[in-house]
Amino acid sequence: MINLLLNALNRDSELRLTPTVKWAALSPATIAQKERLGYPRKILTRTGAMRGSPKAVVIGKSVKITVAFPSEFHQRGTRKMTKRQILPEGRLSKTDERNITDLAVDYLEI
């Protein structure tokens, strides 16, 4: 089941478990920098190192999912960088809850 959650996170084209959270577009300066340095224009994609980094641990009745550095800056934003949340904070939206429940049901073949 844990692997299904991680696979869902990795499958998303923008590396996020909460597709209901919309991200701000890249700024013109960021687009110009990416083009100048030869990086892809996709949001949160420079080297792709974060894409394979999500890890999950079961703690009691909860699952803790982490994504490698520098995801914390994307999750919270900085003075110079717009917040682009990767993982949900607090309670999941009804849509995200339903999506995760659907993954569990498919996994358990209920």
C-alpha positions in Angstrom: 0.0 0.0 0.0 2.8 2.4 0.9 4.4 1.7 -2.5 1.1 2.7 -4.2 1.1 6.1 -2.5 4.7 6.6 -3.5 4.0 5.5 -7.1 1.0 7.9 -7.2 3.3 10.7 -6.1 6.0 9.8 -8.7 3.4 9.3 -11.5 2.0 12.8 -11.2 3.6 14.9 -13.9 4.4 17.6 -11.3 5.6 15.4 -8.4 2.8 16.0 -6.0 0.4 13.9 -4.0 -2.3 16.7 -3.9 -3.3 17.4 -7.5 -6.1 19.6 -6.1 -3.6 22.2 -5.0 -2.8 24.4 -8.1 0.7 25.9 -8.5 1.6 29.3 -9.6 3.1 29.5 -13.1 6.9 30.0 -13.4 8.0 33.6 -13.5 9.5 35.0 -16.8 12.9 35.3 -15.0 12.8 31.6 -14.0 11.8 30.5 -17.5 14.7 32.6 -19.0 17.1 31.1 -16.4 16.0 27.5 -17.2 16.4 28.1 -20.9 19.8 29.7 -20.5 21.1 26.8 -18.4 19.5 24.1 -20.5 17.0 22.9 -18.0 13.5 21.7 -18.8 10.7 24.2 -18.5 8.6 22.0 -16.2 7.8 23.3 -12.8 10.0 21.7 -10.0 12.2 20.0 -12.6 15.8 20.8 -12.9 17.8 17.6 -12.4 15.0 15.2 -11.5 16.7 14.2 -8.3 13.6 14.7 -6.1 11.4 12.5 -8.4 12.9 9.3 -7.1 13.3 10.4 -3.5 9.9 10.0 -1.8 10.0 7.6 1.2 7.1 6.5 3.4 7.0 5.1 6.9 4.0 3.7 8.8 3.7 5.2 12.3 0.7 3.7 14.1 -2.3 4.5 12.0 -0.6 7.2 10.0 1.8 7.3 7.1 4.7 9.7 7.0 5.9 10.6 3.5 9.1 12.6 3.0 10.7 14.0 -0.2 14.4 14.8 -0.3 16.0 18.2 -0.1 15.3 20.8 -1.5 11.6 19.9 -1.3 11.1 21.7 2.0 11.7 25.0 0.2 9.1 24.1 -2.5 6.6 22.9 0.2 6.8 26.2 2.2 8.1 28.7 -0.3 10.8 31.2 0.5 11.2 35.0 0.3 12.3 34.6 -3.3 10.4 31.4 -4.3 6.7 30.8 -4.6 5.2 28.0 -2.5 4.5 24.9 -4.6 3.1 22.3 -2.2 4.2 18.8 -2.9 2.5 17.0 0.0 -0.7 17.9 1.8 -0.5 19.8 5.1 -3.0 19.0 7.7 -6.3 17.3 6.7 -6.6 16.0 3.2 -9.2 17.4 0.9 -12.2 15.2 0.1 -10.8 14.6 -3.4 -7.4 13.6 -2.1 -9.0 11.3 0.5 -11.1 9.7 -2.2 -8.1 9.2 -4.5 -6.1 7.5 -1.7 -9.1 5.4 -0.7 -9.4 4.3 -4.4 -5.8 3.3 -4.4 -6.3 1.2 -1.2 -9.4 -0.4 -2.6 -7.7 -1.3 -5.9 -4.7 -2.6 -3.9 -6.9 -4.8 -1.7 -9.2 -5.7 -4.6 -12.3 -5.0 -2.5 
